[in-house]
Amino acid sequence: MSVILKIRKNGKLAGTVIAVSLSIWIISEGANSSSLRDFFKGSSSTSVAMVNGKKIEPKDFQARVKEYETLMAIYNPKSPMDEAGRAQLSEQVLQNSVMETIIGDQCDRLGITTTKDEEKELIYGPNADQLVRRFSVDGQAIFNNPETNMFDPQRVKEIEKSLTNPPAGAEQVYGRIKEQWETLKTYIIRNNRINKFNSMFAGSIFTPMFVAKHNFDDREMTATIKFVKVPYTAVPDNKVTVSDEDIKGYMARHRAMYTPDQVSRTAEYVSFDIVPASADTARAVTALADIKAEFAAAKDNKTMVNNKSDDPGAYSEAYVNKKSFQSQFIDSIVSMQSGEVFGPYLENGAYHLTKVTAKKTLPDSVKIRHILIKTKDQGRDVVADSVAKMRVDSIAAAIRGGASFDSLVIRYSDDQGSNRNGGVYEWSLAQRAGIVKEFGDFVWEGAAGEKKTVKVESGNYSGYHYIEIINQRNEMTAVKLAIISKVLNPSDSTVNALYAKANDFAAKSTNGAEFDANAKKLGYDKRLAENVKVSAFTVPGMGASREVVRWMYDHKPGDVSQTFQLGDQKYVVIKLLSADDKGSLNITAANRPMLEQKVREEKKAEEIAKMCQGKASLEDIAAATGQQVQQVDTVSLGASFLPNLGYEPKVVGYTFFDGLKPNTVSPAIRGMAGVYFISVLNRVKAGDDPQAPMKVAQERAQMEMQNRNMVGQMLQPSIIKSADVKYNQANF
């Protein structure tokens, strides 16, 4: 109590001390915090990005991310969203949001809108948007007519109405579908203006006939040349020096290639990959070796797999053969007798014990035809069992009496998937697991030509099937397998040891020089992360790494990071190499080797040209440089790749340059792999082709279609480049 009273008595002083302490903390932390730096600079933006003065707010951005995740769930239900996928999606959403904002302004100025009538047509019309037509639940397009399997616009409103009034007990499922449907409608209507905008540009594309004729003529013209190639290696590297001024001059001469249109960061990093250690491997192998004898003696294989395996759901009663079971050990497995166990062996990141539980010879593929009389459809009774049995017996009797199987399929079969092709199906053994057991047992284990009535009591094909086995091919050994797997994961002790190793490296590397020295001393590979944009959610080589990107933009070149954990895959420690602004590229340790190489090639080309100055023939040039005179008989004007030369577009250009007369020697041509000297022996134009006008017209149509299809790809980077986009990466 006395302590409390003392605090109360000195409350004013304590408050002053706390306030001063907080001020000191804020100022010190402000040096390392982008958000606090912005606060002291007067920036109070809470937006994710500013696009031509318009804000993209975090709540809107997150709503778009959720929208895209919903769309992915609808159209890619078998691809669950993991951390890396979510990061890529977020990056795509950000770029699309910027693009939509820019185009939205343009559409407002141009008066491009989506009317209420258009909205109805997009969602409910006979020519509804393709996304509406493909809207699926559990892989089934719910707006398709069950009879025709074609899109039926009438079903859209019917199903939409049913989603509002779900049956008892199905509220949660119907609610999920309704949420997906409403999300899709919003996306389609909003996206319609962008589609109109893109279509406007696509519709404006025109390819003149003379351009098409020029392209056509290019491909029809050929030439024969002789050449001497002097590789850059002909001049030793130590005879050419490259300075920073040389590099800056090269970048200035090639400004378009080295002028970034966005800010970016480049970093080096050391990665400590989280992988199993030898002790983890030994643990998995020992665990399987200890139960191998028990597994071989087990009578209830399914129960043992469920109790012992890391992948119990993999147990199957299906037969497999060398073609259907993907394993490098399949030959050894198939050669075993029933009851034998193979392993432990490593495959696909896990150790396995594989037991053969049954073995027989089966065809790899079967071709059958059948007639189905359903007793149930979607779980509802449609025909009494006795009536269905009577019908199928009558059909069997008619076929035995000589009636046409094909005509009876069309008249009586309830299998809409096969009745248009005579009730025929062809399956491989790998597909047998997805076929009802009673059906599969007969078609694989019966004999070719055999006919039988089979009753199926589950799924959408419940009823009586009258089946004929047309043929069976490629008989081979097939086996049933029970597999116990132990996934090879790093243990906690392995992960902790790696984390300690990464932390130790980070603690000893407080600056760039120490980072480099310690990496070299410890033998760690330094990896490169180049041109990381502020809008990135992933870094090449790292995967989902938004926190890493944020760190890069909160620090200056030479700074070294703390240890970052990237999912359950790796730890990384990063050194920032360069911070490049829009329109300005710095020379760094990362890009210097490439730039030096380019400058060195320029200087070597000058030296080679001097070596060959005054030489009147290719033979003289070859003798002076120690090379050979070579010949290419067919150089096409429309091609950049040449036989024996590879990708050398400048050589192709000179070959057809009117200023280079036949049987003269060209000036030095600086190519990709060396310096070239060429002499044109002849240029040949194709003879008159009576079909040339038609071919040119086809060329024009093809060029125009390609250009229109590429509008969307070309438009987005051009529009974003010309806009004023500022990313507030701390708010992503």
NORMO-V246210 format. One record per residue. N is the residue number from 0. PHI is phi as a letter, one per 40 degrees, with the letter a starting at -180 (none if undefined). PSI is psi in degrees with one decimal (* if undefined). D_FIRST is the distance of its C-alpha to the first C-alpha in Angstrom with 1 decimal. Layout:
{{N;PHI;PSI;D_FIRST} {N;PHI;PSI;D_FIRST}}
This chain:
{{0;none;-40.4;0.0} {1;c;-32.4;3.8} {2;c;-44.3;5.4} {3;c;-43.5;5.2} {4;c;-39.9;6.4} {5;c;-39.7;8.7} {6;c;-45.1;10.1} {7;d;-43.4;10.8} {8;c;-37.9;12.4} {9;b;26.0;14.5} {10;d;-40.2;15.1} {11;c;-44.7;18.8} {12;c;-43.3;19.3} {13;c;-41.5;17.6} {14;c;-39.8;19.9} {15;c;-44.0;22.8} {16;c;-44.6;22.3} {17;c;-43.7;22.0} {18;c;-44.0;25.1} {19;c;-43.3;27.0} {20;c;-44.6;26.2} {21;c;-41.3;27.3} {22;c;-45.4;30.4} {23;c;-43.3;31.3} {24;c;-44.4;30.8} {25;c;-43.4;33.0} {26;c;-42.9;35.7} {27;c;-42.1;35.9} {28;c;-27.8;36.0} {29;c;-27.1;38.5} {30;c;-25.4;41.0} {31;b;6.3;41.1} {32;b;120.0;40.5} {33;c;-37.6;43.5} {34;c;-39.5;41.4} {35;c;-37.3;39.4} {36;d;-42.9;42.6} {37;c;-38.1;44.2} {38;c;-47.3;41.2} {39;c;-24.5;41.7} {40;c;-10.3;45.5} {41;g;4.7;45.1} {42;c;124.7;46.1} {43;b;24.3;44.2} {44;c;131.3;46.7} {45;b;6.4;45.3} {46;c;160.1;48.8} {47;c;-38.6;50.2} {48;a;156.1;53.3} {49;b;123.3;55.2} {50;b;108.1;58.9} {51;f;40.6;61.1} {52;g;-5.9;58.1} {53;c;140.1;57.2} {54;c;141.8;53.8} {55;b;106.9;53.5} {56;c;150.1;50.0} {57;d;-40.4;47.9} {58;c;-36.6;47.9} {59;c;-39.9;51.7} {60;c;-46.0;52.1} {61;c;-34.9;50.0} {62;c;-38.5;52.1} {63;c;-39.4;55.2} {64;d;-45.2;54.0} {65;c;-39.3;53.3} {66;c;-46.8;56.8} {67;c;-36.5;58.5} {68;c;-39.3;56.7} {69;c;-43.3;58.0} {70;c;-38.4;61.5} {71;c;-39.6;61.4} {72;c;-32.8;60.5} {73;c;-49.0;63.5} {74;c;-10.7;66.1} {75;b;61.3;64.9} {76;c;-21.1;63.3} {77;c;4.1;64.2} {78;b;81.6;62.3} {79;c;147.5;58.5} {80;c;115.8;56.3} {81;b;-176.3;54.6} {82;c;-42.9;52.3} {83;c;-42.3;55.3} {84;c;-39.0;57.2} {85;c;-37.7;54.2} {86;c;-44.6;53.9} {87;c;-39.4;57.6} {88;c;-43.1;57.5} {89;c;-40.7;54.7} {90;c;-41.8;56.7} {91;c;-41.8;59.8} {92;c;-41.2;57.9} {93;c;-47.0;56.7} {94;c;-40.1;60.2} {95;c;-35.3;61.7} {96;c;-41.5;59.1} {97;c;-46.2;60.2} {98;c;-45.0;63.8} {99;c;-37.7;63.4} {100;c;-44.8;61.8} {101;c;-49.3;64.7} {102;c;-34.5;67.4} {103;d;-41.9;65.8} {104;c;-43.1;66.2} {105;c;-41.0;69.8} {106;c;-38.5;70.5} {107;c;-42.6;69.1} {108;c;-36.4;71.5} {109;c;-7.7;74.4} {110;g;26.0;73.8} {111;c;117.7;73.4} {112;b;171.9;71.7} {113;b;114.1;71.7} {114;c;165.9;73.1} {115;c;-38.0;72.2} {116;c;-39.1;75.6} {117;c;-39.1;75.0} {118;d;-44.1;71.6} {119;c;-41.0;73.5} {120;c;-38.8;76.1} {121;c;-34.8;73.6} {122;c;-43.0;71.8} {123;b;-5.7;74.4} {124;c;167.6;77.8} {125;c;-24.4;80.5} {126;b;44.4;79.7} {127;d;158.8;76.0} {128;d;146.9;73.9} {129;d;-32.4;74.2} {130;c;-32.5;70.5} {131;c;-45.3;71.1} {132;c;-31.8;74.1} {133;c;3.0;72.2} {134;d;121.4;69.1} {135;b;151.6;68.5} {136;b;120.1;66.4} {137;f;40.2;66.3} {138;g;1.3;69.2} {139;b;126.2;71.4} {140;c;103.4;72.5} {141;c;-13.7;71.8} {142;c;4.6;73.9} {143;c;142.0;77.1} {144;c;126.1;79.7} {145;c;-26.7;79.8} {146;c;-43.5;83.6} {147;b;-16.1;84.3} {148;g;26.4;81.0} {149;b;156.5;81.3} {150;c;132.4;78.8} {151;b;105.7;79.2} {152;c;-24.7;77.6} {153;c;-30.9;77.8} {154;c;-21.2;75.3} {155;c;-52.5;72.6} {156;c;-35.2;72.1} {157;c;-48.1;72.7} {158;c;-37.2;69.9} {159;d;-40.2;67.6} {160;c;-39.2;68.0} {161;c;-28.0;67.4} {162;c;-25.7;64.1} {163;c;-25.7;62.9} {164;b;72.8;63.8} {165;c;151.2;62.9} {166;c;157.5;64.0} {167;d;133.4;61.5} {168;g;-11.1;59.5} {169;b;14.9;60.4} {170;d;-40.9;58.0} {171;c;-45.6;55.9} {172;c;-47.6;59.0} {173;c;-35.5;60.7} {174;c;-40.2;57.5} {175;c;-43.2;57.5} {176;c;-40.3;61.1} {177;c;-41.4;60.7} {178;c;-42.6;57.9} {179;c;-41.8;60.2} {180;c;-43.3;63.1} {181;c;-37.9;61.3} {182;c;-43.4;60.0} {183;c;-44.0;63.6} {184;c;-44.7;65.0} {185;d;-44.5;62.6} {186;c;-45.5;63.4} {187;c;-45.5;67.2} {188;c;-42.8;67.3} {189;c;-40.6;65.1} {190;c;-14.5;67.0} {191;c;-37.1;70.4} {192;c;-38.6;70.3} {193;c;-40.6;69.8} {194;c;-40.3;72.7} {195;c;-43.2;74.8} {196;c;-47.3;73.9} {197;c;-39.5;74.8} {198;c;-34.2;78.0} {199;c;-43.2;79.0} {200;c;-42.3;79.0} {201;c;-40.5;80.6} {202;c;-20.9;83.3} {203;c;-7.8;84.1} {204;c;132.2;84.9} {205;b;133.3;88.6} {206;b;112.5;90.5} {207;c;151.8;93.8} {208;c;-33.3;96.8} {209;c;-29.0;97.6} {210;c;-44.9;94.2} {211;c;-40.9;95.0} {212;c;-38.3;98.5} {213;c;-45.8;97.1} {214;c;-43.1;94.8} {215;c;-46.5;97.7} {216;c;-36.4;100.1} {217;d;-44.7;97.5} {218;c;-25.2;97.5} {219;c;-14.7;101.3} {220;c;136.3;101.9} {221;b;165.9;102.1} {222;a;161.1;103.1} {223;b;131.5;104.0} {224;b;154.8;102.6} {225;b;150.4;102.8} {226;a;158.9;99.8} {227;b;126.5;98.4} {228;b;122.3;94.7} {229;b;104.8;93.3} {230;c;155.7;89.8} {231;c;-24.8;87.0} {232;c;-10.7;87.0} {233;c;-21.9;90.4} {234;b;117.4;88.5} {235;c;146.5;86.1} {236;d;-34.7;82.5} {237;c;-6.0;82.7} {238;c;-1.5;85.3} {239;b;123.4;83.0} {240;b;144.3;79.9} {241;b;122.5;77.3} {242;b;169.2;75.0} {243;d;-37.3;72.1} {244;c;-37.6;74.6} {245;c;-44.0;77.0} {246;c;-44.2;74.2} {247;c;-37.9;73.2} {248;c;-41.5;76.8} {249;c;-44.3;77.3} {250;c;-35.9;74.2} {251;c;-37.5;75.6} {252;c;-20.9;79.0} {253;b;49.1;77.4} {254;d;-39.2;74.8} {255;c;-30.5;74.8} {256;c;-24.3;73.8} {257;b;34.3;71.0} {258;b;96.3;69.4} {259;c;141.1;66.3} {260;c;-0.8;65.8} {261;a;156.1;62.1} {262;c;151.0;59.3} {263;a;165.4;58.8} {264;b;146.7;57.1} {265;b;134.9;58.5} {266;b;158.5;56.6} {267;b;150.7;57.2} {268;a;153.9;55.1} {269;b;129.0;54.9} {270;b;132.5;54.6} {271;b;91.0;53.2} {272;c;133.4;54.8} {273;c;95.0;53.0} {274;b;157.0;56.0} {275;c;144.1;56.4} {276;c;172.8;56.8} {277;c;-33.1;59.5} {278;c;-34.4;57.1} {279;c;-41.1;56.5} {280;c;-46.5;60.3} {281;c;-37.6;60.9} {282;c;-43.8;58.2} {283;c;-43.8;60.0} {284;c;-43.3;63.5} {285;c;-41.4;62.5} {286;c;-39.0;60.9} {287;c;-39.7;64.2} {288;c;-34.6;66.5} {289;c;-25.3;64.8} {290;b;4.9;65.7} {291;c;-46.9;69.1} {292;c;-40.6;71.1} {293;c;-40.1;69.1} {294;c;-41.8;69.6} {295;c;-35.2;73.4} {296;c;-9.7;73.6} {297;c;139.5;71.4} {298;c;-35.8;73.2} {299;b;86.3;70.5} {300;c;-37.3;70.0} {301;c;-45.1;67.9} {302;c;-41.0;65.3} {303;c;-40.1;65.1} {304;c;-46.1;64.8} {305;c;-34.0;62.0} {306;c;-29.3;60.1} {307;b;-21.0;60.7} {308;c;148.6;61.2} {309;c;-9.1;58.7} {310;b;66.1;61.1} {311;c;-26.9;62.1} {312;c;-10.2;63.2} {313;c;-9.1;66.0} {314;c;134.3;68.0} {315;a;148.3;71.2} {316;c;6.1;74.5} {317;c;148.5;76.4} {318;c;144.4;79.3} {319;b;160.4;79.2} {320;b;-171.6;81.8} {321;c;-28.6;82.2} {322;c;-33.1;82.1} {323;c;-20.2;79.2} {324;b;111.3;76.7} {325;c;101.3;75.4} {326;a;142.1;74.9} {327;c;-11.9;76.5} {328;b;13.0;76.9} {329;c;-35.6;78.7} {330;c;-43.7;82.1} {331;c;-39.0;80.6} {332;c;-45.8;78.7} {333;c;-27.6;81.8} {334;c;-11.2;84.0} {335;c;160.7;81.9} {336;c;160.3;83.0} {337;d;130.3;81.0} {338;h;-15.7;78.1} {339;c;154.4;77.8} {340;b;134.3;74.6} {341;b;136.1;74.4} {342;h;-173.8;71.6} {343;c;145.1;68.9} {344;a;151.2;69.6} {345;c;128.5;67.6} {346;a;133.7;68.2} {347;f;44.1;66.1} {348;g;16.3;62.9} {349;a;156.2;62.9} {350;c;143.5;64.7} {351;b;149.1;66.9} {352;b;126.3;68.9} {353;b;123.5;71.8} {354;b;133.5;73.8} {355;c;117.2;77.2} {356;b;-18.3;77.1} {357;a;155.6;80.5} {358;a;133.4;83.4} {359;a;171.6;86.5} {360;c;125.2;88.8} {361;b;152.3;88.0} {362;c;145.8;89.2} {363;c;-27.7;86.9} {364;a;149.8;87.9} {365;b;150.6;89.4} {366;b;124.5;91.1} {367;b;168.3;91.3} {368;b;151.1;92.1} {369;a;163.4;91.0} {370;b;127.7;91.2} {371;b;129.3;88.1} {372;b;106.9;88.2} {373;c;143.3;84.6} {374;b;-24.0;83.3} {375;b;151.5;79.8} {376;a;119.7;78.5} {377;f;36.2;74.8} {378;g;-3.7;74.1} {379;b;140.6;76.4} {380;c;131.9;79.7} {381;b;-33.6;82.7} {382;a;139.5;85.6} {383;c;145.9;86.1} {384;d;-41.5;86.3} {385;c;-36.8;89.9} {386;c;-45.0;91.1} {387;c;-40.6;89.6} {388;c;-39.6;91.3} {389;c;-41.8;94.6} {390;c;-46.4;94.4} {391;c;-33.2;93.7} {392;c;-38.4;96.4} {393;c;-40.8;98.9} {394;c;-43.7;97.9} {395;c;-41.2;98.4} {396;c;-40.0;101.8} {397;c;-41.0;102.8} {398;c;-40.8;101.9} {399;c;-27.5;103.8} {400;c;1.4;106.7} {401;h;3.0;106.7} {402;c;152.7;104.5} {403;c;124.3;102.8} {404;c;-44.1;99.2} {405;d;-43.8;98.3} {406;c;-34.6;99.6} {407;c;-32.2;97.8} {408;d;-49.5;94.5} {409;c;-39.1;94.9} {410;c;-36.3;95.8} {411;b;-23.8;93.4} {412;c;136.0;90.5} {413;c;6.4;87.0} {414;c;97.3;85.6} {415;c;-24.3;85.4} {416;c;-19.1;84.4} {417;b;-8.7;87.7} {418;c;-13.8;90.4} {419;c;-12.3;91.5} {420;b;35.2;92.5} {421;g;17.5;94.2} {422;g;17.7;91.1} {423;c;139.1;91.0} {424;b;146.6;87.9} {425;b;129.0;87.8} {426;b;150.7;84.8} {427;c;166.3;83.9} {428;c;-30.1;82.4} {429;c;-23.7;79.1} {430;c;-6.8;79.0} {431;c;-33.5;79.7} {432;c;-25.3;76.0} {433;c;4.9;75.7} {434;b;140.1;78.7} {435;d;137.7;78.7} {436;d;-48.3;79.6} {437;c;-39.7;82.7} {438;c;-50.2;84.1} {439;c;-39.4;83.3} {440;d;-41.0;84.6} {441;c;-47.6;88.0} {442;c;-26.1;88.5} {443;c;-29.2;87.6} {444;b;-3.6;89.0} {445;c;-167.7;92.1} {446;b;149.4;95.3} {447;d;133.8;96.6} {448;g;-14.0;98.7} {449;c;145.3;97.0} {450;b;144.8;96.0} {451;a;148.3;93.6} {452;c;125.5;91.6} {453;b;132.5;87.9} {454;c;130.1;85.4} {455;b;133.0;81.9} {456;b;22.8;79.1} {457;a;155.1;76.1} {458;g;-168.9;75.2} {459;c;-3.0;77.1} {460;b;31.8;80.4} {461;c;133.1;80.4} {462;i;-158.4;84.0} {463;b;128.4;87.3} {464;b;125.6;88.4} {465;c;114.6;92.0} {466;b;139.7;91.8} {467;b;128.0;94.5} {468;c;110.3;93.8} {469;c;-51.3;95.9} {470;a;164.0;95.3} {471;b;134.6;93.0} {472;b;157.1;92.8} {473;f;62.4;91.7} {474;c;135.6;91.2} {475;a;170.8;89.0} {476;c;131.7;86.7} {477;b;147.5;83.5} {478;b;151.9;80.6} {479;c;138.5;77.5} {480;b;142.2;74.4} {481;b;128.7;71.1} {482;b;126.1;68.7} {483;b;124.0;65.4} {484;b;145.1;63.4} {485;b;109.8;60.5} {486;c;134.2;59.1} {487;c;91.4;58.8} {488;b;150.2;55.2} {489;c;139.7;53.1} {490;c;168.2;50.6} {491;d;-39.2;46.9} {492;c;-36.5;47.5} {493;c;-46.4;50.3} {494;c;-43.7;48.2} {495;c;-37.9;45.3} {496;c;-40.4;47.8} {497;c;-41.7;49.3} {498;c;-42.0;45.9} {499;c;-37.8;45.1} {500;c;-44.7;48.6} {501;c;-43.3;48.1} {502;c;-39.2;44.7} {503;c;-42.6;46.2} {504;c;-43.7;49.0} {505;c;-41.2;46.8} {506;c;-33.8;44.5} {507;c;-7.0;47.6} {508;b;77.8;49.2} {509;c;-9.7;47.2} {510;a;175.5;50.3} {511;c;-39.4;53.7} {512;c;-42.8;55.6} {513;c;-36.9;53.3} {514;d;-49.8;53.6} {515;c;-44.3;57.4} {516;c;-43.8;57.5} {517;c;-38.7;55.2} {518;c;-41.6;57.0} {519;c;-44.2;60.3} {520;c;-41.4;59.0} {521;c;-3.3;57.6} {522;g;26.8;60.6} {523;c;136.2;58.7} {524;c;131.2;60.7} {525;c;124.1;59.6} {526;b;158.2;60.2} {527;b;134.0;60.8} {528;b;102.6;59.2} {529;c;149.7;61.4} {530;f;52.2;61.3} {531;c;116.3;58.1} {532;c;155.2;57.8} {533;c;-25.5;54.6} {534;c;2.0;55.3} {535;c;144.4;55.6} {536;b;-9.6;53.5} {537;b;154.1;55.4} {538;b;129.7;56.5} {539;d;130.0;59.9} {540;g;-17.4;59.3} {541;b;-25.9;55.6} {542;g;-146.9;55.8} {543;c;117.0;52.9} {544;a;50.5;50.9} {545;c;-37.0;49.4} {546;c;-34.1;46.4} {547;c;-44.5;48.9} {548;c;-44.0;50.8} {549;c;-42.5;47.7} {550;c;-43.2;46.9} {551;d;-38.6;50.5} {552;c;-5.3;50.2} {553;b;-0.5;46.8} {554;b;171.7;48.2} {555;b;158.5;51.1} {556;d;136.5;54.1} {557;g;-18.3;53.3} {558;c;148.5;49.7} {559;b;137.6;48.9} {560;c;170.0;46.6} {561;c;-176.8;43.9} {562;c;126.0;45.1} {563;b;136.4;45.9} {564;b;124.8;46.4} {565;b;94.9;49.2} {566;f;-140.4;49.0} {567;b;25.6;49.9} {568;b;-36.8;52.9} {569;a;161.8;51.8} {570;b;144.5;49.4} {571;b;148.1;50.6} {572;b;132.0;49.8} {573;b;142.0;51.4} {574;b;123.3;52.9} {575;c;124.2;53.8} {576;c;-49.2;57.4} {577;a;153.0;58.2} {578;b;103.8;57.1} {579;c;126.4;60.2} {580;c;166.3;60.3} {581;c;127.3;62.7} {582;g;3.2;66.1} {583;a;120.3;65.3} {584;b;125.8;65.5} {585;c;155.6;64.4} {586;c;122.5;66.1} {587;b;172.9;63.8} {588;c;-23.6;64.1} {589;c;-46.1;64.3} {590;c;-10.4;67.3} {591;d;-45.9;69.0} {592;d;-42.8;71.1} {593;c;-44.2;72.5} {594;c;-40.9;73.2} {595;d;-40.3;74.8} {596;c;-42.7;77.0} {597;c;-45.4;78.3} {598;c;-41.5;79.0} {599;c;-40.0;80.6} {600;c;-38.9;82.9} {601;c;-46.4;83.9} {602;c;-38.2;84.9} {603;c;-37.4;86.7} {604;c;-39.3;88.6} {605;c;-42.2;89.8} {606;c;-41.7;90.9} {607;c;-40.9;92.8} {608;c;-39.5;94.5} {609;c;-39.3;95.7} {610;d;-32.2;97.0} {611;b;4.6;99.1} {612;c;133.1;100.2} {613;g;-5.6;104.0} {614;c;126.0;104.5} {615;c;-15.9;107.1} {616;b;161.9;106.7} {617;c;-33.0;104.1} {618;c;-39.9;106.0} {619;c;-40.7;105.5} {620;c;-42.3;101.8} {621;c;-41.8;101.5} {622;c;-37.7;103.4} {623;c;-25.6;101.2} {624;b;-2.3;97.9} {625;g;27.2;99.0} {626;b;-175.0;98.5} {627;b;153.5;100.8} {628;c;125.7;102.4} {629;b;168.1;101.3} {630;b;140.4;102.4} {631;b;121.0;100.8} {632;c;-27.8;103.4} {633;b;95.8;101.3} {634;b;123.5;98.7} {635;c;135.0;97.6} {636;c;-26.2;96.5} {637;c;4.9;93.9} {638;b;147.3;92.2} {639;b;-20.9;89.8} {640;c;133.2;90.1} {641;b;144.2;93.3} {642;d;133.3;94.9} {643;g;-2.4;94.3} {644;b;-36.3;92.1} {645;g;-145.0;89.1} {646;c;99.1;87.1} {647;b;74.0;89.0} {648;c;-30.7;89.2} {649;c;-35.8;90.6} {650;c;-41.4;93.5} {651;c;-43.0;94.3} {652;c;-46.1;94.1} {653;c;-33.4;96.5} {654;d;-36.5;98.9} {655;b;16.1;99.5} {656;c;122.2;99.3} {657;c;-27.2;102.6} {658;c;-15.1;102.4} {659;c;104.3;102.7} {660;c;149.3;106.4} {661;d;145.3;107.6} {662;g;22.0;108.6} {663;b;164.7;106.7} {664;c;131.0;103.6} {665;c;162.2;100.3} {666;c;172.5;97.9} {667;c;127.1;95.0} {668;b;113.1;92.7} {669;c;109.6;89.1} {670;b;-165.2;88.0} {671;c;-37.0;85.0} {672;b;-1.9;86.3} {673;i;-167.9;88.6} {674;b;134.7;91.3} {675;b;143.8;94.3} {676;b;126.9;97.9} {677;b;157.8;99.9} {678;b;125.3;103.5} {679;c;121.1;104.3} {680;c;-41.0;107.5} {681;a;156.2;107.7} {682;b;130.4;105.9} {683;b;125.0;107.0} {684;c;144.1;106.5} {685;c;147.5;106.8} {686;c;173.1;110.1} {687;c;129.1;110.5} {688;b;114.5;108.6} {689;c;-22.3;109.9} {690;c;4.4;106.5} {691;d;-46.0;104.6} {692;d;-40.3;104.0} {693;c;-41.0;102.5} {694;c;-37.8;100.3} {695;c;-39.7;99.1} {696;c;-41.1;98.2} {697;c;-39.3;96.2} {698;c;-44.6;94.5} {699;c;-46.4;93.5} {700;c;-40.5;92.1} {701;c;-43.4;90.1} {702;c;-42.3;88.7} {703;c;-41.8;87.7} {704;c;-43.0;85.9} {705;c;-43.7;84.0} {706;c;-38.5;82.9} {707;c;-38.7;81.8} {708;c;-23.1;79.8} {709;c;-1.3;78.0} {710;d;-48.4;77.0} {711;d;-41.6;73.5} {712;c;-37.8;72.9} {713;c;-31.1;74.3} {714;c;-44.2;72.8} {715;d;-53.9;69.1} {716;c;-34.1;68.8} {717;c;-43.7;71.1} {718;c;-43.9;69.1} {719;c;-37.9;65.7} {720;c;-35.5;67.1} {721;c;-6.9;68.3} {722;c;163.6;65.1} {723;c;98.0;62.0} {724;b;123.6;59.4} {725;b;121.9;55.9} {726;c;132.9;53.5} {727;b;80.8;49.7} {728;c;-20.8;49.1} {729;c;-17.3;45.3} {730;b;4.5;45.5} {731;c;*;47.8}}
